[in-house]
Amino acid sequence: MLAGLGVVAFSLTFPATAWSLESFGPWSLVALRSVLAALIAGSVLLAARVPLPDRRHWAGLAVVGGGVVVGFPLLTTLALQTSTTSHAAVVVGLLPLTTAVLGSLRTGERPSRTFWTAALAGAAVVIAFTVQQSGGALASGDLYLFGALLVCAAGYTEGGRLARSMPGWHVIGWALVLCLPLAVAGSLVALPLEPVHLNTHGVLGLVWVAAGSTFLGLYVWYRGMAAIGVARASQLQLAQPLLTLVWSFLLLGEELSAAAPVAAVAVLLCIAATQRAGRGAARESRRIRS
C-alpha cells in the first residue's frame, strides 16, 4: 500500500512538471523544487529532533540525492521540453526493470524466474513503443529519459537499502538536506538567466513536484521498499505510465496516440505476475527460515 501510494504521487510528476514549465525555465525549476523540498524536509527533521545519520550512511544518502533529487528531475525536465508527458511516461516504464536489476546486484535479492520474465515482458513493450513513436530513431528527449532511468534506479536502490536501517522519511529528508547547498547555488545562477512568468499552473506544479513528488512520494515509497523489497516494489511502477497518461489527458488535454494506452495497459498486466512471484518468493523464504 505504501509503495503504491508512492507510485500515485510519482504519476503526477510529469503533468506537474509540464505545468511548472509554464512559469519557470528547466534549470530554475529543478533548483527551486529541490530548495522547497529540502526546506520542508529540514523543518520536519528539526521539529522531530532527528539526530544526524551515522557517517557510514552519508555516501548512500549522496547517491539518493544525486539520483532522485537532482539527476532524475533535471533530465526528465529537459526531456519534457521536446517530449509529451504521455510519451515520457511510457519510456520511464523501463524504470521498474532497471531498479530491479540494480537492486538485485546491490542488495542481494534473488527474484524468481517468473518475476524476471514478467519484468522483461513489460520492458520489451516499452522499448517497442519508444521505437514506434520515434520512427525507429531515438530523439534527444529519449536520451535524457534513458539517462534519468539509470540515475533514478540507483537512487531508488540505495534508498531502499538505507530504509532497512533508518526510517524512510529520514532517508529522503537527509538526502534533500544534503543537496540544499547545491540547489540554492543553482537557483541563484539559473533564476537571473531564465525568465519567470508566474501563473496558477506554474505555482501549483512547483508545489506538487516539491512537496508531493519529492518529499511525500519518496517518503512512502522508501517505507514500502523497505517492507517488501526493492525488486518487488519496483514493479508496482509498471502502473505509473497508465496513471500518468490519465493525468495528462485530464490535466493537460494531450491527445494520446493509439499505441500509448495499449503499451501502458500491456505493462500494467505484468504487475500481477511480478507481485504474485514476489509473494511466492517471500513465503518460500519464510518457510526456509522457519
Salt bridges, closest charged atoms under 4 A:
GLU22 OE2 - HIS201 ND1 3.38
ASP54 OD2 - ARG56 NH2 3.49
GLU109 OE2 - ARG164 NH2 2.91
ASP142 OD1 - HIS87 NE2 2.78
GLU158 OE1 - ARG106 NE 3.02
GLU158 OE2 - ARG161 NH2 2.51
GLU284 OE2 - ARG287 NH2 2.53
